[in-house]
Amino acid sequence: MKRLLLLALCLAFYSGYSQKITDTIHSQKLDEDRVIQISVPEGYKKNPGKKYPLLVLLDGDYLFDAFHGALAYGGYWDDLPEMIVVGINQEKTRDADCTVDAETGLPSEKGERFFEFIGEVVASVEKQYRIAPFRIIAGHDVTAGFMNFYLYKDQPLFNAYISMSPELPAEMEKRIPERLATIETPLFYYQSTADGDLKKMQERIRALDSDAKKIAKPTLNYKFDEFKGASHYSLVLHSIPSALYQFFSVYQPISTVEFNDKIVKLPSGYVDYLVQKYELLEKVLGTKMQIRINDFKAIEAAILKNKAYDEFDKLSDLARKSYPKAMLADYELGQMYEKKGDYKKAAKYYQAGFQKEEIGDLTKDLMLEKADEMKGM
């Protein structure tokens, strides 16, 4: 009974994240019908101005649910953004879909047409849904190697690549690092293997990693994992969260590690750090995101710890833009004047905050208590 209840709770959590649609589309490139699965965030209709990153999954017949579950879990903790997920089913067609010429190492025959079909899918989804200018593609073994062909293009269709135990076509372990070094636009690249992986693949995967790690450029976000105790198949469940959390590290709320290792060590510019974090997030997601209250509190804590009280003025301006009706901006100014010993002005701003809307852990009672405390001093 307990197991059934747990399963019911998991399914409720999982289905509450987004809608899953299975559809059959006709491809002009392939001249055949293909099955795809689409996951659209539950709040899609409620946020008509919001755009979403696009995640395209090859081997969608078995990768779709694994990615969907990871995104649901990450979304629950606000660690990963909502996105539109498209899975291309290849249960009976993957070998033909990924046909590659053994000598040139390039798509051939049906592989050429399937390569164009993926572009068809992307174009079709972008016509139907609001897609941010950030596209991810993922695959496993044969499809992981095949998806890398998009990096051979002068203007790659995808911004981010999740390559799990790739079976690399001829010369690809040399060509991919060359392309990663050449492409100037921001690029995210992840690949993985495991000690239980297929031995014939490991040597070339490691060779690709060795050359990729030598590339030092700010526009390349690269990560390689080699999992211990995992097999060719189980490494997928290790790789998915590792890749997604790597790509969207900027999306996550300010953590204790980020606070201690990056923010509090800065000599100044704590508010600038927060602004730049969300500007980068806007570039990655293609949509503006409201600054989290907890991130305001983290910067506030850094200012207090380093006694950089003048920065409260800038933090207040940012709070007023982000939450114009809330008491947050007045609270920050109240703190600035309190720490500077100007208790009269501190009381004024705490009193002003009392008239505004409560937010986070800031309440009218707190503002009134702080105003009375300042008047007493």
C-alpha positions as a Markdown table, in Angstrom:
| # | Residue | x | y | z |
|---|---|---|---|---|
| 1 | Met | 0.0 | 0.0 | 0.0 |
| 2 | Lys | 2.8 | 2.4 | 0.9 |
| 3 | Arg | 4.5 | 1.7 | -2.5 |
| 4 | Leu | 1.3 | 2.4 | -4.3 |
| 5 | Leu | 0.8 | 5.7 | -2.4 |
| 6 | Leu | 4.4 | 6.7 | -3.2 |
| 7 | Leu | 3.9 | 5.9 | -6.9 |
| 8 | Ala | 0.7 | 7.9 | -7.0 |
| 9 | Leu | 2.5 | 10.9 | -5.4 |
| 10 | Cys | 5.4 | 10.6 | -7.9 |
| 11 | Leu | 3.0 | 10.5 | -10.8 |
| 12 | Ala | 1.1 | 13.5 | -9.5 |
| 13 | Phe | 4.4 | 15.4 | -9.1 |
| 14 | Tyr | 5.6 | 14.3 | -12.6 |
| 15 | Ser | 2.3 | 15.1 | -14.5 |
| 16 | Gly | 2.0 | 18.4 | -12.7 |
| 17 | Tyr | 5.1 | 19.7 | -14.3 |
| 18 | Ser | 3.9 | 19.8 | -17.9 |
| 19 | Gln | 1.7 | 18.3 | -20.5 |
| 20 | Lys | 3.0 | 15.4 | -22.6 |
| 21 | Ile | 1.7 | 15.1 | -26.2 |
| 22 | Thr | 2.4 | 12.2 | -28.6 |
| 23 | Asp | 2.0 | 13.2 | -32.2 |
| 24 | Thr | 2.6 | 11.8 | -35.7 |
| 25 | Ile | 4.1 | 14.2 | -38.2 |
| 26 | His | 4.7 | 13.8 | -41.9 |
| 27 | Ser | 8.3 | 14.7 | -43.0 |
| 28 | Gln | 8.8 | 16.0 | -46.5 |
| 29 | Lys | 12.5 | 15.3 | -46.2 |
| 30 | Leu | 12.0 | 11.6 | -45.2 |
| 31 | Asp | 8.7 | 11.2 | -47.1 |
| 32 | Glu | 7.3 | 9.3 | -44.2 |
| 33 | Asp | 5.4 | 9.7 | -40.9 |
| 34 | Arg | 7.4 | 10.0 | -37.7 |
| 35 | Val | 6.3 | 9.8 | -34.1 |
| 36 | Ile | 7.4 | 12.6 | -31.8 |
| 37 | Gln | 6.6 | 13.5 | -28.2 |
| 38 | Ile | 6.2 | 17.1 | -26.9 |
| 39 | Ser | 6.3 | 18.4 | -23.4 |
| 40 | Val | 4.9 | 21.9 | -22.8 |
| 41 | Pro | 5.3 | 23.6 | -19.4 |
| 42 | Glu | 2.0 | 23.6 | -17.4 |
| 43 | Gly | 2.1 | 27.4 | -17.1 |
| 44 | Tyr | 2.6 | 28.0 | -20.8 |
| 45 | Lys | -0.8 | 29.5 | -21.4 |
| 46 | Lys | -0.7 | 31.6 | -18.2 |
| 47 | Asn | 2.5 | 33.4 | -19.3 |
| 48 | Pro | 1.8 | 34.6 | -22.8 |
| 49 | Gly | 4.9 | 36.8 | -22.9 |
| 50 | Lys | 7.3 | 34.1 | -21.8 |
| 51 | Lys | 9.6 | 32.2 | -24.1 |
| 52 | Tyr | 11.1 | 28.8 | -23.3 |
| 53 | Pro | 14.4 | 27.0 | -24.3 |
| 54 | Leu | 14.0 | 24.1 | -26.7 |
| 55 | Leu | 15.4 | 20.6 | -25.9 |
| 56 | Val | 15.4 | 18.2 | -28.8 |
| 57 | Leu | 16.0 | 14.5 | -27.9 |
| 58 | Leu | 17.1 | 11.9 | -30.3 |
| 59 | Asp | 16.2 | 8.4 | -29.1 |
| 60 | Gly | 13.2 | 10.1 | -27.7 |
| 61 | Asp | 11.5 | 6.7 | -27.2 |
| 62 | Tyr | 13.7 | 6.1 | -24.2 |
| 63 | Leu | 15.4 | 9.4 | -23.4 |
| 64 | Phe | 12.2 | 11.5 | -23.1 |
| 65 | Asp | 10.9 | 10.3 | -19.8 |
| 66 | Ala | 14.4 | 10.4 | -18.2 |
| 67 | Phe | 14.9 | 14.0 | -19.2 |
| 68 | His | 11.4 | 14.9 | -18.3 |
| 69 | Gly | 11.8 | 13.5 | -14.8 |
| 70 | Ala | 15.1 | 15.4 | -14.3 |
| 71 | Leu | 13.5 | 18.7 | -15.4 |
| 72 | Ala | 10.5 | 18.1 | -13.2 |
| 73 | Tyr | 12.7 | 17.6 | -10.2 |
| 74 | Gly | 15.0 | 20.5 | -11.0 |
| 75 | Gly | 12.0 | 22.7 | -11.6 |
| 76 | Tyr | 10.4 | 21.8 | -8.3 |
| 77 | Trp | 13.5 | 23.3 | -6.5 |
| 78 | Asp | 13.7 | 26.2 | -9.0 |
| 79 | Asp | 17.2 | 24.9 | -10.1 |
| 80 | Leu | 16.3 | 24.4 | -13.7 |
| 81 | Pro | 14.1 | 26.5 | -16.0 |
| 82 | Glu | 11.0 | 25.3 | -17.7 |
| 83 | Met | 11.5 | 24.3 | -21.3 |
| 84 | Ile | 9.8 | 22.8 | -24.2 |
| 85 | Val | 11.0 | 19.2 | -24.8 |
| 86 | Val | 10.6 | 17.4 | -28.1 |
| 87 | Gly | 11.5 | 13.7 | -28.4 |
| 88 | Ile | 12.0 | 12.1 | -31.8 |
| 89 | Asn | 11.2 | 8.4 | -31.5 |
| 90 | Gln | 13.8 | 6.1 | -33.3 |
| 91 | Glu | 13.1 | 2.7 | -31.8 |
| 92 | Lys | 13.0 | 1.0 | -35.2 |
| 93 | Thr | 14.8 | 3.5 | -37.3 |
| 94 | Arg | 17.9 | 4.7 | -35.4 |
| 95 | Asp | 20.5 | 2.8 | -37.5 |
| 96 | Ala | 19.0 | 4.0 | -40.8 |
| 97 | Asp | 18.5 | 7.5 | -39.4 |
| 98 | Cys | 22.1 | 7.8 | -38.5 |
| 99 | Thr | 23.7 | 6.3 | -41.6 |
| 100 | Val | 27.2 | 7.7 | -42.1 |
| 101 | Asp | 29.7 | 7.2 | -44.9 |
| 102 | Ala | 32.5 | 5.2 | -43.4 |
| 103 | Glu | 35.2 | 7.1 | -45.4 |
| 104 | Thr | 34.1 | 10.7 | -45.2 |
| 105 | Gly | 32.5 | 10.4 | -41.7 |
| 106 | Leu | 29.5 | 12.5 | -42.9 |
| 107 | Pro | 25.8 | 11.7 | -43.1 |
| 108 | Ser | 24.8 | 9.7 | -46.2 |
| 109 | Glu | 21.7 | 8.2 | -47.7 |
| 110 | Lys | 18.9 | 8.3 | -45.2 |
| 111 | Gly | 21.2 | 9.9 | -42.7 |
| 112 | Glu | 21.4 | 13.1 | -44.8 |
| 113 | Arg | 17.6 | 13.2 | -45.0 |
| 114 | Phe | 17.2 | 12.6 | -41.2 |
| 115 | Phe | 19.7 | 15.4 | -40.5 |
| 116 | Glu | 17.4 | 17.8 | -42.5 |
| 117 | Phe | 14.3 | 16.3 | -40.8 |
| 118 | Ile | 15.6 | 17.4 | -37.4 |
| 119 | Gly | 15.7 | 20.9 | -38.8 |
| 120 | Glu | 12.1 | 20.4 | -40.0 |
| 121 | Val | 11.1 | 19.5 | -36.5 |
| 122 | Val | 12.7 | 22.5 | -34.9 |
| 123 | Ala | 11.1 | 24.9 | -37.5 |
| 124 | Ser | 7.7 | 23.3 | -36.9 |
| 125 | Val | 7.9 | 23.6 | -33.1 |
| 126 | Glu | 9.1 | 27.2 | -33.3 |
| 127 | Lys | 6.0 | 28.1 | -35.4 |
| 128 | Gln | 3.7 | 26.5 | -32.9 |
| 129 | Tyr | 5.3 | 27.6 | -29.6 |
| 130 | Arg | 7.2 | 30.5 | -28.1 |
| 131 | Ile | 10.8 | 29.4 | -28.2 |
| 132 | Ala | 13.7 | 31.3 | -26.7 |
| 133 | Pro | 16.9 | 31.5 | -28.8 |
| 134 | Phe | 18.5 | 28.7 | -26.9 |
| 135 | Arg | 18.3 | 25.2 | -28.4 |
| 136 | Ile | 19.7 | 22.0 | -26.8 |
| 137 | Ile | 20.1 | 18.6 | -28.5 |
| 138 | Ala | 20.9 | 15.3 | -26.8 |
| 139 | Gly | 21.6 | 11.8 | -27.9 |
| 140 | His | 23.1 | 8.5 | -26.7 |
| 141 | Asp | 25.8 | 6.4 | -28.4 |
| 142 | Val | 24.9 | 6.4 | -32.2 |
| 143 | Thr | 22.6 | 9.4 | -32.0 |
| 144 | Ala | 25.1 | 11.2 | -29.7 |
| 145 | Gly | 27.7 | 10.9 | -32.4 |
| 146 | Phe | 25.2 | 11.9 | -35.1 |
| 147 | Met | 24.0 | 15.1 | -33.4 |
| 148 | Asn | 27.6 | 16.4 | -33.5 |
| 149 | Phe | 27.2 | 17.0 | -37.2 |
| 150 | Tyr | 25.4 | 20.3 | -36.4 |
| 151 | Leu | 28.7 | 21.6 | -35.1 |
| 152 | Tyr | 30.2 | 21.2 | -38.6 |
| 153 | Lys | 27.9 | 23.9 | -39.8 |
| 154 | Asp | 29.1 | 27.6 | -40.0 |
| 155 | Gln | 26.0 | 28.6 | -38.0 |
| 156 | Pro | 25.1 | 25.6 | -35.8 |
| 157 | Leu | 21.4 | 25.0 | -35.3 |
| 158 | Phe | 21.9 | 24.3 | -31.6 |
| 159 | Asn | 23.6 | 26.2 | -28.8 |
| 160 | Ala | 24.1 | 23.2 | -26.5 |
| 161 | Tyr | 25.0 | 19.5 | -26.9 |
| 162 | Ile | 24.5 | 16.6 | -24.5 |
| 163 | Ser | 26.6 | 13.7 | -26.0 |
| 164 | Met | 26.3 | 10.6 | -23.8 |
| 165 | Ser | 28.7 | 7.8 | -24.7 |
| 166 | Pro | 28.9 | 8.9 | -28.3 |
| 167 | Glu | 29.8 | 6.4 | -31.1 |
| 168 | Leu | 31.9 | 8.8 | -33.1 |
| 169 | Pro | 32.0 | 8.7 | -36.9 |
| 170 | Ala | 35.4 | 8.8 | -38.7 |
| 171 | Glu | 37.7 | 11.7 | -37.6 |
| 172 | Met | 35.1 | 13.2 | -35.3 |
| 173 | Glu | 37.3 | 13.1 | -32.2 |
| 174 | Lys | 39.6 | 15.5 | -34.0 |
| 175 | Arg | 37.0 | 17.6 | -35.9 |
| 176 | Ile | 34.8 | 18.4 | -32.8 |
| 177 | Pro | 37.6 | 20.1 | -30.8 |
| 178 | Glu | 38.5 | 22.0 | -33.9 |
| 179 | Arg | 35.0 | 23.3 | -34.3 |
| 180 | Leu | 34.7 | 24.1 | -30.6 |
| 181 | Ala | 37.8 | 26.2 | -30.9 |
| 182 | Thr | 36.5 | 27.9 | -34.0 |
| 183 | Ile | 32.9 | 28.8 | -33.2 |
| 184 | Glu | 32.8 | 32.3 | -31.7 |
| 185 | Thr | 29.2 | 32.3 | -30.5 |
| 186 | Pro | 28.5 | 31.0 | -26.9 |
| 187 | Leu | 28.5 | 27.2 | -27.0 |
| 188 | Phe | 27.6 | 24.6 | -24.4 |
| 189 | Tyr | 29.1 | 21.1 | -24.8 |
| 190 | Tyr | 28.8 | 18.0 | -22.5 |
| 191 | Gln | 30.0 | 14.5 | -23.1 |
| 192 | Ser | 30.2 | 11.4 | -20.9 |
| 193 | Thr | 31.4 | 7.9 | -20.6 |
| 194 | Ala | 31.8 | 5.3 | -17.8 |
| 195 | Asp | 34.2 | 2.6 | -16.7 |
| 196 | Gly | 31.6 | 0.0 | -17.8 |
| 197 | Asp | 31.1 | 1.7 | -21.2 |
| 198 | Leu | 31.9 | 0.0 | -24.5 |
| 199 | Lys | 35.7 | -0.2 | -24.7 |
| 200 | Lys | 35.8 | 0.5 | -28.4 |
| 201 | Met | 34.3 | 3.9 | -27.8 |
| 202 | Gln | 36.2 | 5.0 | -24.7 |
| 203 | Glu | 39.6 | 5.7 | -26.3 |
| 204 | Arg | 38.1 | 8.1 | -28.9 |
| 205 | Ile | 35.8 | 9.8 | -26.4 |
| 206 | Arg | 38.8 | 10.4 | -24.1 |
| 207 | Ala | 40.8 | 11.7 | -27.1 |
| 208 | Leu | 38.1 | 14.2 | -27.9 |
| 209 | Asp | 38.0 | 15.3 | -24.2 |
| 210 | Ser | 41.8 | 15.7 | -24.1 |
| 211 | Asp | 41.7 | 18.2 | -27.0 |
| 212 | Ala | 38.6 | 19.9 | -25.9 |
| 213 | Lys | 40.0 | 20.6 | -22.4 |
| 214 | Lys | 42.9 | 22.5 | -24.1 |
| 215 | Ile | 40.5 | 25.1 | -25.5 |
| 216 | Ala | 40.6 | 28.3 | -23.3 |
| 217 | Lys | 37.8 | 30.6 | -24.4 |
| 218 | Pro | 35.1 | 32.3 | -22.4 |
| 219 | Thr | 32.4 | 31.5 | -24.9 |
| 220 | Leu | 32.8 | 27.7 | -24.4 |
| 221 | Asn | 31.1 | 26.0 | -21.5 |
| 222 | Tyr | 32.5 | 22.4 | -21.6 |
| 223 | Lys | 32.2 | 19.5 | -19.2 |
| 224 | Phe | 33.3 | 15.8 | -19.4 |
| 225 | Asp | 32.2 | 13.1 | -17.0 |
| 226 | Glu | 33.5 | 9.6 | -16.6 |
| 227 | Phe | 31.3 | 7.7 | -14.2 |
| 228 | Lys | 32.6 | 5.0 | -12.0 |
| 229 | Gly | 30.5 | 1.9 | -11.5 |
| 230 | Ala | 28.1 | 2.8 | -14.4 |
| 231 | Ser | 27.4 | 0.9 | -17.6 |
| 232 | His | 26.8 | 2.1 | -21.2 |
| 233 | Tyr | 23.1 | 2.4 | -20.3 |
| 234 | Ser | 23.0 | 3.5 | -16.7 |
| 235 | Leu | 25.4 | 6.4 | -17.4 |
| 236 | Val | 22.5 | 8.2 | -19.0 |
| 237 | Leu | 20.8 | 8.7 | -15.7 |
| 238 | His | 24.0 | 10.1 | -14.3 |
| 239 | Ser | 24.7 | 12.3 | -17.3 |
| 240 | Ile | 21.3 | 14.1 | -17.7 |
| 241 | Pro | 21.3 | 16.0 | -14.4 |
| 242 | Ser | 25.1 | 16.7 | -14.6 |
| 243 | Ala | 24.7 | 18.2 | -18.1 |
| 244 | Leu | 21.5 | 20.2 | -17.3 |
| 245 | Tyr | 22.9 | 21.6 | -14.0 |
| 246 | Gln | 26.2 | 22.5 | -15.8 |
| 247 | Phe | 24.4 | 24.4 | -18.6 |
| 248 | Phe | 22.0 | 26.2 | -16.3 |
| 249 | Ser | 24.2 | 26.9 | -13.3 |
| 250 | Val | 23.5 | 30.6 | -13.9 |
| 251 | Tyr | 19.8 | 29.9 | -13.5 |
| 252 | Gln | 20.0 | 28.5 | -10.1 |
| 253 | Pro | 19.4 | 30.7 | -7.0 |
| 254 | Ile | 22.5 | 31.9 | -5.3 |
| 255 | Ser | 23.7 | 28.9 | -3.2 |
| 256 | Thr | 25.9 | 28.8 | -0.1 |
| 257 | Val | 28.8 | 27.7 | -2.3 |
| 258 | Glu | 28.3 | 30.6 | -4.8 |
| 259 | Phe | 28.0 | 33.0 | -1.9 |
| 260 | Asn | 31.1 | 31.9 | 0.0 |
| 261 | Asp | 33.4 | 31.2 | -3.0 |
| 262 | Lys | 32.4 | 34.0 | -5.4 |
| 263 | Ile | 30.3 | 36.8 | -3.9 |
| 264 | Val | 31.5 | 37.5 | -0.4 |
| 265 | Lys | 35.2 | 37.4 | -1.6 |
| 266 | Leu | 34.6 | 40.3 | -3.9 |
| 267 | Pro | 36.2 | 43.6 | -2.8 |
| 268 | Ser | 33.2 | 45.5 | -4.1 |
| 269 | Gly | 30.5 | 45.3 | -6.8 |
| 270 | Tyr | 28.1 | 43.0 | -5.0 |
| 271 | Val | 25.0 | 44.5 | -6.7 |
| 272 | Asp | 26.8 | 44.5 | -10.1 |
| 273 | Tyr | 27.3 | 40.7 | -9.6 |
| 274 | Leu | 23.6 | 40.3 | -9.1 |
| 275 | Val | 22.7 | 42.4 | -12.2 |
| 276 | Gln | 25.2 | 40.5 | -14.4 |
| 277 | Lys | 23.9 | 37.2 | -13.2 |
| 278 | Tyr | 20.4 | 38.0 | -14.4 |
| 279 | Glu | 21.7 | 39.7 | -17.6 |
| 280 | Leu | 23.5 | 36.4 | -18.5 |
| 281 | Leu | 20.4 | 34.5 | -17.6 |
| 282 | Glu | 18.4 | 36.6 | -20.0 |
| 283 | Lys | 20.9 | 35.9 | -22.8 |
| 284 | Val | 20.7 | 32.2 | -22.1 |
| 285 | Leu | 17.0 | 31.9 | -21.8 |
| 286 | Gly | 16.0 | 34.7 | -24.2 |
| 287 | Thr | 13.6 | 36.1 | -21.7 |
| 288 | Lys | 13.8 | 38.5 | -18.8 |
| 289 | Met | 13.4 | 36.9 | -15.4 |
| 290 | Gln | 12.5 | 38.7 | -12.2 |
| 291 | Ile | 15.3 | 38.7 | -9.6 |
| 292 | Arg | 14.5 | 36.3 | -6.8 |
| 293 | Ile | 13.9 | 37.6 | -3.3 |
| 294 | Asn | 16.4 | 35.2 | -1.8 |
| 295 | Asp | 19.1 | 36.5 | -4.3 |
| 296 | Phe | 18.4 | 40.0 | -3.0 |
| 297 | Lys | 18.9 | 38.7 | 0.6 |
| 298 | Ala | 22.2 | 37.0 | -0.4 |
| 299 | Ile | 23.6 | 40.3 | -1.8 |
| 300 | Glu | 22.3 | 42.1 | 1.3 |
| 301 | Ala | 24.2 | 39.6 | 3.5 |
| 302 | Ala | 27.4 | 40.1 | 1.5 |
| 303 | Ile | 27.1 | 43.9 | 1.9 |
| 304 | Leu | 26.6 | 43.6 | 5.6 |
| 305 | Lys | 29.5 | 41.1 | 6.0 |
| 306 | Asn | 31.9 | 43.4 | 4.1 |
| 307 | Lys | 30.5 | 46.6 | 5.6 |
| 308 | Ala | 30.0 | 48.0 | 2.1 |
| 309 | Tyr | 27.0 | 50.0 | 3.2 |
| 310 | Asp | 27.0 | 52.4 | 0.3 |
| 311 | Glu | 26.0 | 49.6 | -2.0 |
| 312 | Phe | 22.6 | 49.5 | -0.2 |
| 313 | Asp | 21.7 | 52.6 | -2.3 |
| 314 | Lys | 22.2 | 50.7 | -5.5 |
| 315 | Leu | 20.5 | 47.6 | -4.2 |
| 316 | Ser | 17.5 | 49.7 | -3.3 |
| 317 | Asp | 17.3 | 51.1 | -6.8 |
| 318 | Leu | 17.3 | 47.6 | -8.2 |
| 319 | Ala | 14.7 | 46.5 | -5.7 |
| 320 | Arg | 12.4 | 49.4 | -6.7 |
| 321 | Lys | 12.7 | 48.4 | -10.4 |
| 322 | Ser | 12.0 | 44.7 | -9.6 |
| 323 | Tyr | 9.3 | 45.1 | -7.0 |
| 324 | Pro | 7.9 | 48.6 | -7.2 |
| 325 | Lys | 5.0 | 48.1 | -4.9 |
| 326 | Ala | 6.9 | 46.2 | -2.2 |
| 327 | Met | 8.7 | 47.4 | 0.9 |
| 328 | Leu | 12.0 | 45.9 | -0.1 |
| 329 | Ala | 13.6 | 49.1 | -1.6 |
| 330 | Asp | 12.8 | 51.2 | 1.5 |
| 331 | Tyr | 14.1 | 48.4 | 3.8 |
| 332 | Glu | 17.4 | 48.4 | 2.0 |
| 333 | Leu | 17.7 | 52.2 | 2.4 |
| 334 | Gly | 16.7 | 51.9 | 6.0 |
| 335 | Gln | 19.5 | 49.4 | 6.6 |
| 336 | Met | 22.0 | 51.7 | 4.8 |
| 337 | Tyr | 21.3 | 54.7 | 7.1 |
| 338 | Glu | 21.0 | 52.5 | 10.2 |
| 339 | Lys | 24.5 | 51.1 | 9.6 |
| 340 | Lys | 25.9 | 54.6 | 8.9 |
| 341 | Gly | 24.4 | 55.8 | 12.2 |
| 342 | Asp | 21.8 | 58.2 | 10.6 |
| 343 | Tyr | 18.9 | 56.8 | 12.7 |
| 344 | Lys | 16.5 | 59.6 | 11.8 |
| 345 | Lys | 16.7 | 58.8 | 8.0 |
| 346 | Ala | 16.7 | 55.1 | 8.8 |
| 347 | Ala | 13.4 | 55.5 | 10.7 |
| 348 | Lys | 12.0 | 57.5 | 7.8 |
| 349 | Tyr | 12.6 | 54.7 | 5.3 |
| 350 | Tyr | 11.4 | 51.9 | 7.6 |
| 351 | Gln | 8.3 | 54.0 | 8.2 |
| 352 | Ala | 7.8 | 54.4 | 4.4 |
| 353 | Gly | 8.2 | 50.7 | 4.0 |
| 354 | Phe | 5.4 | 50.1 | 6.4 |
| 355 | Gln | 3.0 | 51.6 | 3.9 |
| 356 | Lys | 4.1 | 49.2 | 1.1 |
| 357 | Glu | 3.3 | 45.5 | 0.3 |
| 358 | Glu | 4.9 | 42.8 | 2.4 |
| 359 | Ile | 7.5 | 40.6 | 0.6 |
| 360 | Gly | 9.5 | 37.5 | 1.6 |
| 361 | Asp | 10.2 | 37.7 | 5.3 |
| 362 | Leu | 9.6 | 41.5 | 5.4 |
| 363 | Thr | 6.4 | 42.3 | 7.2 |
| 364 | Lys | 4.6 | 45.5 | 8.3 |
| 365 | Asp | 5.2 | 44.5 | 11.9 |
| 366 | Leu | 8.9 | 44.2 | 11.3 |
| 367 | Met | 9.1 | 47.6 | 9.6 |
| 368 | Leu | 7.2 | 49.3 | 12.4 |
| 369 | Glu | 9.5 | 47.7 | 15.0 |
| 370 | Lys | 12.5 | 48.9 | 13.1 |
| 371 | Ala | 11.1 | 52.4 | 12.8 |
| 372 | Asp | 10.4 | 52.6 | 16.5 |
| 373 | Glu | 13.8 | 51.2 | 17.3 |
| 374 | Met | 15.5 | 53.9 | 15.2 |
| 375 | Lys | 13.4 | 56.6 | 16.8 |
| 376 | Gly | 14.5 | 55.4 | 20.2 |
| 377 | Met | 18.2 | 55.6 | 19.2 |
